[in-house]
Amino acid sequence: MYYDIVDKRNTKFRIIARRVAGLLNVDEMYVYMWLLFKSGFDTGESHIKRGTLCECTGFKDKDTITGYTNKFRDLGLLKKHGNNFIEANVWKTANEYILAIPQIDWIRINYGLLEENIPRELKSFLVLLKCLCLNNTNICLYNYKQIGEKLNINRNTVSKYTKQCIELGKIKDLESGFLITDNNIIADPRKDGLSVNAKYT
């Protein structure tokens, strides 16, 4: 259980299931990140409006947001309910989301990542890359081709994102992989070096 190793008073972070790697593209990942931070830390409950998600993410089309949240629902990342109500004599629908809180195979990110002055696709890429890291580390031992295959992203795009992140000081190039150096992508090491939150897959 993730409650065993984190301070529940620190609500500036959220956890994400590793399995999103390869299932969500960078735009979908970005919306999902915002939805996570607009949900209750303990409950996963959110009543955020599509318009608010548009403002947060920079996506202008509400239907795009709806398409993404429907995909999250279909993947089992959240439950979605529509509640009808009357406002100014007009019937409207407000969505309620209950985001699934993973118990194993998860990573942690800080809210500060969303506030960083870098392109949104790089924020999402850093999170997706973290999902491929060795358990409880920020070390990814895959090459461009392997990362692309696992994330369903074109190899050239992976290379472009990685190089941009290196230039911005968010990733360090290793001889046999990459190290995520962004402080908002959290490693969860233990003093004994053993796994704390998930098996490595």
N, C-alpha and C positions, 0 to 999 in steps of 0.2 A: 504493500500500500504506500502511495506516495506521501501520505501524511506522516509517515514514520521519519522522514528525513528532511522535511522542509518546515520552515517557520510559517504557520498559517497567517500570522500577522503581516507578513510581507506580501501584499497583494499587488505588487508592481511586476510580478512575473506570472506567466501562464505555462501550462504544459501542453505539448502537442504529440499526438501519436506518430511514431516513426513511419507508420504505414502510409502516410500521406505522400511520401516520396514516390514519384511515378504515377500518382493518381491525380494530383493537382498541378496545374501549370502555375507560372509565377503570378499571373493576375488573380487566379482563384485563391492562391495561397495568401496573397495580400489582403483580400477581402476576409478570408477566414481568420487571419491574425487580428484584424480589427474587431471582428465579431467576438473573438475570444476575450479581448480586453474590454469589450462592452457587455460582458456577461458576468454574473456573480462568480466570485472566486470559488466558493464552496458548492454552489448549486448548478452553475453553468447556465442559469436562467437569464434571458435577455429579452427586452421588449423594444429594442432599437428599431427605428423606422428606416425604411429603404432610403428615404431622402437623406437621413443622417449618415447612413453608410456611404452614400454617394459623396457627401461633403467630406467625410473622413478619408475616403480612398482616392477621390479624384475622378471616379467614374461617373459620367453624367447621366447614363441611361439606367433608370430604375429597373427596366426589364433585364438588363445584364446582371444586376444584383440578384434579382429573382431567380434567374437561371443558375447562378452560382450557388445560392442557398438551397435550391432544389437538388443540385448535384451533391452538396454536403449531406443532405437528408438521405439521398439514395445510397451514399457510401456509408451511412451509419454514423456520421460524425456529429449529427444533431437530430433532434426531433423538431418538427415545425407545425405550428397550429395557427390557423387564422381565426381571429375573433371579430365579428361584425358589430358595429355600433353606429349611432347617429350623431353627426356633428353638423350644426347649422342646417338642420333638416336634410342632410345628405347622408346616405348610407356609405360607410367606409369600413375598410378591413385593416386591422392591426395584427401583425404577426408576432407570435411568441416563439422563441427559440429555446430549446434546452440542449446545450452542447454536452456531448459525451465527454466524461473525464476519464482518460485512460489509466489503467492500473499497472500496466507493464509496458515495456517498449516505448518509452516516451523521452522527450527532450524538454529543456526549459529555455524560455527566452524572457528577457526583460522588456517592459513597456518602452524603455528608452530607445529600442531599436526602431520603433515607429516614428520617433522624433528626430532620428538622425537625418542630416542633410545630405542624403544620397538618394539616387533613383529608387523608386519603389520596387522595380524588378530585382535590384541587387539585394534589397532587404529580404525579399522572398527567396532569392537564390541562396542566401546565407543560411536561412532556416532549412531549406531543402537539403543543402549540402550537409548541415549538421545532422540530419536524419541518417546520413550515410557514414557518419564518423564511428570510430571504434567506441564501444560502450563507455560512457562516462568520461569521454575525452572530446577535444575539438580537433582531433586528427583524422583526416580522411586519407586512406591509402589507395584510392582509385585514381586512374589517369583520366584524361579528358573523355576518351571514348567510353570508358566504363561508367563514368558519371553520367554522360549523356544517355547511355542505355538504361541506367537505373532510374533516371529522372524523366525519361521520355522527352529529352531536350536535344536538339541538334548539336552535334559535337562542336561546330563552329561557334554556336551561341554560348555553349559552356565555356569555351576558350575565351570568348569576349567578356563574359561576366567575370570569370576568374581573374583575368588580367586587370579589369577595372577595379575589382576588389583589392587586388595586390597593390595597385597604384594608390588606392585610398587608405591603405594600411589595415584593411579588414581581414586579409588572408596573407599568410606567408607561404612561399613556395618551398617545399622540402624536396630532398633528393628523390623520394619515392612517394610523394603525395603532397598534401596541403595541410596547413594548420590554420584554423579560424582564430583570429586574434581579436575580433570584435568583442568588447566587454559585455555586450548585451546578449551574446550567445553563450549560455552558461554551461561550463563543464561541471560535473558532479563527482569529482574523485573522492576516494576514501583513503585514509592513511595506510590501510593495509593493501591498497591497490585492487581490492575486489569490487565486483559489481554491486551497485546499490539500487538501481532502479529497473534493470531489464537485462535479459540475455542478449548477447550480440547476435544479430541475424544478418 
